C-alpha cells in the first residue's frame, strides 16, 4: 500500500530524487557512508518505548564499528530506558546529520551486550562522567561496572545523502533550481539494501 495525493502523469513526481539518486559500486557506497558516520560521530537513536509503543530518540555517541564498518556500537547504562525499549523491541534507527544538511539513516536490529570482554575492549574513561561513581566499590563507572554495556546495531538497510559539490557550488546549483524550477543536482543520494550490507560484511571476513 502506498500514499499518493495527485497524478503527475508521465512527469516524475519527485524530481529531486530522480536527479540525485545514484547507484555506484558497493565499495563506494559503503566507504562514503562509513566516512560520513565517522565524521558525524553523534546520532539520534530511535527506539520504541516499551510501556507505550511510542517512538523516542536519544543522542548517542558512536563508540566503535564492526562488520567491516557497517555494524555500529554504542555504550549505554543498563539501567536506562533505552535498554528496556530494546529488550522489548530490538528494531532501531540511527539518524546522523551535519550542519550542511548531509544525512544518513540506518535501520537495524540491536543487541545488548553485557560480556565484560566486549565492554573492556571498547571502554572509554570518559564513561565515568556519564555513568558516575556511586561510591560502593562496584558501581564506579569503570570497565567492571555492571551497568556499562554495549549496544550493537546490526545494520539492515541504509540511505544517505552527501554533497556532490562544494558549499558554493551547491548554492549556485540551488539558486539555479529556484530560478528555473528544475530540481538541483546537489547530493549523492544512495541506498544500501540488506543484501548489499551482508555482502560487504562477508567481504571483510575473507
C-alpha positions as CSV (number, residue, x, y, z in Angstrom):
1,X,0.0,0.0,0.0
2,X,1.3,3.5,-0.8
3,X,0.1,7.0,-0.4
4,X,-0.5,9.5,-3.3
5,X,-2.2,12.8,-3.3
6,X,-2.1,13.5,-7.1
7,X,-1.3,12.1,-10.5
8,X,1.7,13.7,-12.4
9,X,1.2,11.6,-15.5
10,X,4.5,10.9,-17.3
11,X,6.3,13.5,-15.2
12,X,8.5,12.5,-12.3
13,X,6.6,13.1,-9.1
14,X,9.8,13.7,-7.1
15,X,12.3,15.4,-9.4
16,X,14.8,15.8,-6.6
17,X,15.1,12.1,-6.0
18,X,15.3,11.4,-9.8
19,X,18.1,13.9,-10.2
20,X,20.2,13.0,-7.2
21,X,19.7,9.2,-6.8
22,X,22.7,7.2,-7.8
23,X,23.9,3.6,-7.6
24,X,27.7,3.4,-7.7
25,X,29.6,0.2,-6.9
26,X,29.2,-1.3,-3.4
27,X,32.7,-0.2,-2.2
28,X,32.0,3.5,-3.0
29,X,28.6,3.4,-1.4
30,X,29.8,1.8,1.9
31,X,33.0,3.9,2.1
32,X,31.1,7.1,1.8
33,X,28.5,6.0,4.4
34,X,31.2,4.9,6.9
35,X,33.2,8.0,6.3
36,X,30.2,10.3,7.0
37,X,29.2,8.3,10.1
38,X,32.8,8.6,11.5
39,X,32.9,12.3,10.8
40,X,29.4,12.9,12.3
41,X,30.2,10.8,15.5
42,X,26.8,11.7,17.1
43,X,23.5,10.4,16.0
44,X,19.8,10.2,17.2
45,X,19.0,6.7,18.2
46,X,15.3,5.9,17.8
47,X,13.6,3.1,19.8
48,X,10.1,2.1,20.7
49,X,9.1,2.8,24.3
50,X,8.3,-0.5,25.9
51,X,5.4,0.8,28.0
52,X,3.5,2.8,25.4
53,X,4.7,1.8,21.9
54,X,5.6,5.4,21.0
55,X,8.9,6.3,19.4
56,X,11.6,8.1,21.2
57,X,15.0,9.4,20.1
58,X,18.2,10.0,22.1
59,X,21.5,11.5,21.2
60,X,24.3,8.8,21.2
61,X,28.0,8.9,20.5
62,X,29.5,6.2,18.3
63,X,31.9,4.0,20.2
64,X,33.2,1.6,17.6
65,X,32.4,-0.3,14.4
66,X,32.3,-4.0,13.5
67,X,31.1,-6.0,10.5
68,X,33.6,-4.4,8.1
69,X,32.4,-1.0,9.3
70,X,28.7,-1.2,8.9
71,X,27.6,-2.5,12.3
72,X,27.8,0.3,14.9
73,X,28.5,0.0,18.7
74,X,27.4,2.4,21.4
75,X,28.0,2.5,25.2
76,X,24.9,2.6,27.4
77,X,23.8,2.4,31.0
78,X,22.0,-0.9,31.6
79,X,19.5,0.8,33.9
80,X,18.4,3.4,31.4
81,X,15.1,3.5,29.5
82,X,16.7,2.6,26.1
83,X,17.7,-0.8,27.3
84,X,14.1,-1.6,28.4
85,X,12.9,-0.4,24.9
86,X,15.4,-2.6,23.1
87,X,14.8,-5.7,25.3
88,X,11.1,-5.4,24.2
89,X,11.7,-4.4,20.6
90,X,15.2,-4.6,19.1
91,X,14.3,-2.7,15.9
92,X,16.2,0.5,15.8
93,X,17.0,3.5,13.7
94,X,20.2,5.7,13.7
95,X,20.0,9.2,12.2
96,X,23.2,11.2,11.5
97,X,23.1,14.8,10.4
98,X,25.6,17.6,9.9
99,X,25.1,21.4,9.8
100,X,25.3,21.5,6.0
101,X,22.3,19.2,5.7
102,X,24.1,15.9,4.8
103,X,22.4,13.0,6.5
104,X,22.3,9.2,6.9
105,X,19.6,6.9,8.2
106,X,20.5,3.4,9.2
107,X,17.8,0.9,10.2
108,X,18.8,-2.3,12.0
109,X,18.5,-4.7,14.8
110,X,20.1,-4.0,18.2
111,X,21.5,-6.4,20.7
112,X,22.5,-5.7,24.3
113,X,26.0,-7.0,25.1
114,X,27.0,-7.3,28.8
115,X,30.0,-9.6,28.1
116,X,32.8,-7.9,30.1
117,X,35.5,-8.7,27.5
118,X,33.5,-6.7,24.9
119,X,32.8,-3.9,27.3
120,X,36.6,-3.7,28.2
121,X,37.6,-3.8,24.5
122,X,35.6,-0.6,23.7
123,X,35.7,1.0,27.2
124,X,36.5,4.7,27.4
125,X,37.4,6.6,30.6
126,X,35.0,9.3,29.5
127,X,32.2,6.9,30.6
128,X,33.0,7.7,34.2
129,X,31.5,11.1,33.7
130,X,28.2,9.7,32.3
131,X,27.8,6.6,34.4
132,X,29.1,8.1,37.7
133,X,30.8,6.6,40.7
134,X,28.2,5.5,43.4
135,X,31.0,5.1,45.9
136,X,30.1,1.4,46.7
137,X,33.3,0.0,45.2
138,X,31.3,-1.8,42.4
139,X,29.4,0.8,40.5
140,X,32.3,3.1,39.9
141,X,32.0,3.9,36.1
142,X,35.0,1.6,35.4
143,X,35.2,-1.3,32.9
144,X,33.9,-3.7,35.6
145,X,30.9,-1.6,36.4
146,X,27.9,-4.0,35.5
147,X,25.8,-1.0,34.5
148,X,28.0,-0.4,31.4
149,X,27.0,-2.4,28.4
150,X,27.4,-2.2,24.6
151,X,24.5,-1.7,22.2
152,X,25.4,-3.3,18.9
153,X,23.4,-2.3,15.9
154,X,23.4,-4.8,13.1
155,X,22.6,-2.6,10.1
156,X,19.8,-3.9,7.8
157,X,19.3,-1.0,5.4
158,X,20.8,2.4,5.0
159,X,20.1,5.5,3.0
160,X,22.1,8.7,2.9
161,X,22.7,12.0,1.1
162,X,26.1,13.6,0.9
163,X,27.1,16.7,-1.0
164,X,28.4,16.2,-4.6
165,X,29.6,19.9,-4.8
166,X,31.3,22.4,-2.6
167,X,29.1,24.7,-0.4
168,X,29.5,27.5,-3.0
169,X,28.8,25.1,-5.9
170,X,25.7,23.7,-4.1
171,X,24.4,27.2,-3.5
172,X,24.8,28.1,-7.2
173,X,23.0,24.9,-8.3
174,X,20.2,25.5,-5.7
175,X,19.8,29.2,-6.9
176,X,19.6,27.9,-10.5
177,X,16.8,25.5,-9.4
178,X,14.9,28.3,-7.8
179,X,15.1,30.4,-11.0
180,X,14.3,27.6,-13.4
181,X,12.0,25.3,-11.4
182,X,14.4,22.4,-12.2
183,X,15.5,20.2,-9.3
184,X,19.1,21.0,-8.3
185,X,21.7,18.2,-8.6
186,X,23.4,18.8,-5.3
187,X,23.6,15.5,-3.4
188,X,24.7,11.9,-3.8
189,X,21.5,10.2,-2.7
190,X,22.2,6.5,-2.1
191,X,20.5,3.3,-0.7
192,X,22.1,0.2,0.7
193,X,19.9,-3.0,0.9
194,X,20.1,-5.7,3.5
195,X,21.7,-8.0,0.8
196,X,24.4,-5.4,0.0
197,X,25.3,-4.9,3.6
198,X,25.6,-8.6,4.2
199,X,27.7,-8.9,1.1
200,X,30.0,-6.2,2.5
201,X,30.4,-8.0,5.9
202,X,31.3,-11.2,4.2
203,X,33.9,-9.5,2.0
204,X,35.5,-8.2,5.2
205,X,35.7,-11.6,6.8
206,X,37.7,-13.2,4.0
